[in-house]
């Protein structure tokens, strides 16, 4: 077992995966989900922050079988397979808007009376907290753990063009370029994620689930695996409740990953607002031989309130870290497409050297690390002999950078080998248009004045400044 993964401390379980793959961006995710759902024999379980039955699982590379809308696709699957039950668990607070849509309300009413569709709103969380994990489990064979909900604003191709007709939302609007990520696993780890899903379903008040008795192979047809025969850790965040102990495994895992880094920390996150994570990064940057740290964020958070809180917190953390970055090894970047339009980063990925990769639903903010319900999966290359997992982890990182820079993955790998530096590699591959732009702190004087009065990276009070807000 991995020297880093410790069940009960920084993960819930470590289970074997027959195979696993990283899925970058919505088109690849929805294609794989669709193909896996088609092979379900007895049970589909979907846990999400949001669920929109109108979402169309478009595909620019293949002609999908069956209806494009996820709600109609579920109906199609149920009609084809009389042994199939479908369970959907979504956050209750976020579901309010569903009842304002006539079509959505009619679908929910129809499903309410369907004997094999089980729809539940999850209210098993403290006031203000969210059911934020995104998990889909097909039978007990294949599972998806990601930052992608089956809802609007999530579908996009890896090209992230300014104009993309398939990106139009059910309301006719285009949310713009959107970057996301997921991992699909098969084997015992999928069985563990099935247990996780059942636990959440029952905690939310759901009735007893249909048991899975049939053996099945629900791996998405045609999808090439990135990893084979390797252990996968499952890490959670759970808020404390009267009937539930809290779990801060994801925070502990992230801190352990940062401490274990030797050369590179590469992360993509919707937010950068955790003082504890920032403090751990600053400590590594103060070391003469510490790692480079690259964080890819959206240019600005979604919505007025999120932007006001998250963006101001990021500015303070960035400047506090830069004070300790005496070796100039820290960068926050924003991706832009060829037309110069910012690409919204919703992915939650952390890659350490060529050894560790973590993918899931959690962001670098206090909510994800201690208040909301979250689920991540992680792989340690040292668990597998031969170096194949290590090379695949490096390939995923290089492929992500290649997407953001508009170049080939081999170009990134070649230049990284020459420079030995992620920062130098990114700088050398920058071109006008499709690029990673360096973050610039807004209103620097105000931020520096605030920092002079507040030790935001003090590890004894790192959670206090923004606890319950971000």
N, C-alpha and C positions, 0 to 999 in steps of 0.2 A: 504493500500500500504506500501511497505517496507520503513523503516526510512532512508535507505541508497540510494535507487534508486530514482533519481530526474530527470525526463524527462526535456530535455533542458540543463542539466548540465553534468551529468555523464551517461546518456543514451538517446536514441532517443525516445523510447516508452517502456511502460510496458504493456504486453498483457497476456491474460489467455492462459494457455496450458492445454488441456484435458489430455494429457500425454506427457512425455518426457523420453529420455533414453540417457545415455552416451555410446558411442561406442569406444572401445579401440582397436587400431591397424587396419591395412588396411583390413584384411580379414573380420572382423566383419562389418566394414564400407561398403565395396563393396557388401557384402551379403545383408545388409539392404537397400542400395540404389537400388540394382537390383530388390528386391521384391517390393519396393515402386514404382519404375518406371513402373513395370508391371501392376500396378493398375491405372495408369494415364488414365483419360478419355478425357481431352481436351488440357492440356498444361503442358509442362515440361520446366522449366527455369534453366539453369546452368550458374553460374558465377564463373570464376576461373582465377588464375594466369597462369595456363597452362591447356591444354587439348590435349590428345593424343588418337586419335580414334583407335589405335592399342592395347591399354591396355586391358589385359584379366582379367575379374573379377572372378578369380579362387575361389574355395571353397573346403577345405579339409574335411568338415563335411557333406555337402549335394551335391546332383547332381543338378546343376542349369538347369533351363529350358531356351532354346533359346541359341543363339550364345554367346561365352565367350567374344569376343572383343566388346568394348563399341560401336564402330562405327557400326558394324554389328548388334548389339543388338538394336540400335536406328532404323536401317532400318527394323528390324524384328517387332518392336513395331508399326512403322508407317504402315506397311503392314497389321498388324492385326487390327489396329484401324484407320479408315479413318477420324475420328474426331479429331485426335491428331496432335498438332503442337509442335515442339521442337525448343527452342531458346538457343543458346550457345554464351556467351559473354566472351571473353578471352583477356588478356593483349596483346596489339599490339606488343610491343618490343620483348616479349618472343616468339611470334609466328613465328619469322623469320626462326627458324630452321625447322618449319613444312613444309615450302615450299621447303626444300632441300630433303625431303623424297618423293620418287615417289608415293608410295601408299597413303601417307597422302595428297599429292597434288591432286591426282585423286579423293579421297574421298571428299575433299573440293569442287572441281569442280563439282562433281556429286550433292552434296548437294546444291550448288549455284543455280542449275536449278530445285531443288525439291521445289514444292510450299508450303510444310509444314515444311521445315527445314530452320531455320533462323540463320545464322552464322555471328557474328560481332566481329571485332577487336576493343578493347576499347583504344582510344587514348585521352580520356578525362581526362588528368592528366598533371601536370607540367613536364617539361623536367627532366628526371632522376627518376621520381616517377613511382610506379607500381600499377596496378590494382591487389591487393593481396588477396582480400576476396575470400572465398570458400563457395558458397551458392548454394544449389539445392532446388528448390521448385516444388512440384508436385501438379498440379491444384492449389488450394489455401488451401489445406487441411493439407499437411505434408511438412516439410522443414528440410533440413540438414544445419547446420552451423558448420564449422570445420576448421582445418588446413590442410585438405587432398584435394589435387587436383586430378582430374581424369587424371592422367598422370603416366609416368613410375617412378620407385623407391618408390612407395607408398605402395605397397602390401606386407604384411608380416603377419605371424601368431603371436600369443602372446608368442610362444615358442622361437622365434628369433634364430633358429638354425643357425649354420655356413653354412650348406648345405640345401637348400630348392629349389627343382626343379621348383615349381610354382612361385618363386620369380624372375626367369629369365626375363629380360627385352625384349622388341621387338627386340633390337639389339643383343640379345643373352648373354648379360652381366648380372651379379648378383650384385646389388648395395649393398648387405650385409644386416645385421639385421637393421630394421627400426621401430621406435616406434612413434605412432601417436594417435590422438584422435579427436572425433567429438561428436556433440549432435544432436539428431533428436527430433523434436517437432511436435505436432499436435494440431490444434485448431486455435483460433484467432491469436495467435502469428505467426503461419504459414502464415495466411493471411497478417499480417504486413510484414513479410519477402518477400512475393510475391510483395507487394507494393515497398519494397526496391529494389527488383530485376528489376521491371518494371522501376523505376526511373533511375537506372544505365543504363538500356538498352536504354532508351530514351535520356539520357544525352550523351551517346556514339554515338548518331545519328541513332539509330535503329528506324524502322518504327513502327507504332502503333501495340501493341500486340493484339493477339486474346483474347477476354474476356472469363472468366471462368463462366459459367452459371449453370453447373451441380453440384449436391451434390455428393461427393465421399468420400470414406474411403481408403486412400492411406498409412495407417500405415503398416510398413513391417510385413508381415504375420509371426507369430510365435515369434516375438520379444517382450520380457517382458519389460514393462515400469519400469523405476526407480522412476519416479515422476508422480503423477496424480493430476489434478485440482489445479494447482499452477500458480501464475503470473511469467512471464519470462521477464527480461529486455533485450532490444536490444541496444547495444552500438556500435558506429561507430568511425572511423577516416576518415576524408575527407580533402584533401588539399585545400587550398584557391585558387580559380581561378576567372577569370573575371565574370563568370556566376554562381559562387558557393561559398557560405560561408564555411569557414573551420569548421570542427568538431573535437574536441579532447576529445570526451566523454570517449573513452577507457582509455586514460591516467588518466582522472579525476576519473574514476571508480576504476582503479588499486590503485591509491593513497588513495581513500576512503576505499577500502578493507584492505589495509595495516594498516591504522589508526584504523580500527574497530577490528582488531585481538586481541584476548585475550590470547590464548594459542599457536596456531599453524598457521603458514603460510607455505603452501605447494604449490610449483609451479613447472611446467615443461615448459621449453621454449627452443627454438632453440638457442637463444642468451641471454646473460646477458650483455647489453651494454648501458643501459639508466642510466645516472647519476642522473636523477630526481627520478627514482624508487629506485636506490641504496641509495640516500640520505634519502628517506622516511624509508627504511629498517633500515639504521644505526640509525636513530632517535629512532625507536622502540627498537632496541637492547641496546641502552644506558639506557633504563628504567630498574630499578631493577626488576620489575614484568612484563616486556614485553614478547612478544611471542618468541617461537623458530621459526627459518626461515630455511626451507629446499628448495633448488633449484636444480632441476635435469636438467642437460645440457648434450649435446654431449661432448665427450672428446675434439673434435676440430670441428670448423665450416667447411662446405664444401668449396672446392675450395681454390686456393692459396691466392687470394685477400681477400676473406671473412675471411680466417683463420688469415692472417696477421693483419687485422683491428679488427675483432671481438674478437679474442683470446687475443690480447694485451690489448684491452679495458677491457675485463673481468678481466684480471690479475690486472689492476690498480684499478678497482672498488672493487674487492675482498679484496685487501690489505687495501684500504681506509676504507672499512667497518670493517675489523678485528681490526683496531685501536680503533674503538668505541665499539667493541663487548667484553666488559670487563667481561661479564657473560658467555661467551662461548656458545652462543645459535645460531650460524650461521654456516651453512654447504652448500657447493656446491658439488653435487655428480655426477658421471658418471656411467651409467649402462653398465655391461658387461655380455655376455652370458656364458654358461657353458664351452665353449672352450676358454674363455678369450678374445674374440673378442669384441671390443666396439660396442654398439648398438647406432645407430644415433637417437637422440631425436629431433623429428620434432613437437611433441605435443605442444599445447599452452593451458595450464590448470592452474587455480589458485583456490585453496581450502582454505578457511579461517575457522579455527576451524571446527565445525560440522554444520556451518550455511550458508556459501556462497560457491557457485561454479560458476566459469566462464570458458567457453570453446569457442574457436573461431580461428581466423586467425592471431591474433596479437602477436608479440614477445615483449620481454623486450628490445627494441631498439628504437632509435629516429625515424627511418623510420616508424615503425608500430604505433608510438604514435603521429605522427604529419605530415607525408609526404605522405605515401602510402594510398590507400583505404583499409579499414579493416572492419570486422564485427564480433562481439562477442555476445554471449548470456549468461545470468547469472540468477541464482535463489537464493532467500533469504528464508531460512527455516522458519524464523519468520513470513512469510506471510501466513503460513498454520498451522492450529491447529493440535494437536495430536502427534507431534514429528516424524512422519514418514519420512518427507523430511529430517530432521536433521540426522536421522539414515542412510538414503540412501546416503547422502553426505559423511558421515563418512565411509560408506562401499566402495564408489568409491575411496576415498583416500587410504584406507587400501588395496583395491584390486590392485591399482597401485603399492603400495609398495611391495605387495606380488609378483607381476609379476617380479619386478626388483630384488627381493631377492630370487626368486625360492622357495617360501613357500606358504602356504595357507592363504587366507584372514583372516580366523579365528585365525590363529597363530599370525598375526599382531595385530588383535583386542585384543586378550587375553593379549599379552605382553604389548601393549600400555596401557591397563587398569591397569596393575601391576606397570609399570614404570612412567606413566604420562608424558612420554617424547618421542617424535618422534626420537630424536637423540639416546637416550639409546636403544630404540626398534630396530632401524636399526643396531646399533653396536652389539646388542645381537644376531641378526638373520643373521649376515654376515657369509658366508662360502666361501671357495675357489671355484672359477668358477662363477656361476650366483650370481652377487653381485653388490653393489653400492660402487664405489671407491671414496674416498675423493679427491677433487680437490687439486692439488698442484701448486702453482704459479711458472711458469718458470722464470728463470733469476731474482730471488728475489731482488738482489742488484740493478739492473737497475730500477726495478719498484719502489723500495723504494726511490731511488735517484730522480726519476721523481716526485713522490708524494711530496717530500720535497719542490719542487718548484711550485707545482700546487695543489690548493685546489679543487679537483675534485668534492667534495660533497657540495660545497658552493651552497645553494639553489638559490642564486641570479644569478648564472652563470652556473647552472647544465646542461643547454642545449647547452652552447656555445662550449665546448671543442670538442665535436664530432658531432655537428649539421651538417646535410646534408651528413654525412659519414656513420654513423651506424644507 
